[in-house]
Amino acid sequence: MTEPTAAAREKFARENFDRLLGELRPKLHRYCARMTGSVIDGEDVLQEALVKAIEAFAAAGPIANPEGWLFRVAHNTALDHLRARARADRLAGEGDPDMAADTINPIADREIVGASLRSFMQLPAQQRSSVILMDVLGYSLDEINGITAMTVPGIKAALHRGRARLRELATAPDDKPTPQLGARERTLLAAYVDRFNARDVDGFRELLAEDVKLEVVTRFKRQGRADVGTYIGRYAVQDDWRLVPGLVEGRPAALVVDPRETSEQPTYFVLVNVALGAVSAITDFRYARYVIEAAEVVVL
């Protein structure tokens, strides 16, 4: 039997790696969103991490645990993002990660798993990472050690502190004010939703800035009114959507509901950025619906 060539082995490994990227993307996003405190920033971090992983894959050689390796890339990318934002919960403020702690068994605590992204952001980075990886994503102590390079005693201590803090936050009142849109933004968002729902191609194009940018996440990017103006045609032939004006993490968005379903719950959203009285950028999550999980959504 003929042995496969090196090129064939490399092609097979890359195909398996690409398939794993697709399968793990929602899970990786859950991690990145909770590390950054934002489903939108989490997607940005995830995209950056995937680019790094794809670039490094060819030179990495055989990877014994591709899933753990990908999470390590995402973990390090999230930490870089947090450092760039100069968050107060940097690793330097975490203290001694090897301090003694009682052994803690994995738990399925609803208050922890269902904690808001803002609650996770009130934990130092090591606590946040440990709690997300074990209590939200179900990884073991040894697997977390491989992803974060923290010691097992350090992970146990971080879990103990992080879980206790999240339980405290779960009972605290939510005093965050409801985000508001300015009158001009609200008017433009309403026009965007109305014209899109009416499949009004010309009216939709009138709302776009000349250099408008479009990203359909995981699919394609376009720029310029001429190219972006054709985007509505992709929706016009579908019957599984209706837009509703809203906010996602305080940002203007078209929330998408399925008119064929009795539930009015949005299944995904489209960010609609406004600048100088026109739509300057559109980010469509139709093919990345996992992003809406845990998002702060307000219907206007």
Order of alpha helices (4+ residues) and beta strands (2+ residues): alpha-alpha-alpha-alpha-alpha-alpha-alpha-alpha-alpha-alpha-beta-beta-alpha-alpha-beta-beta-beta-beta-beta
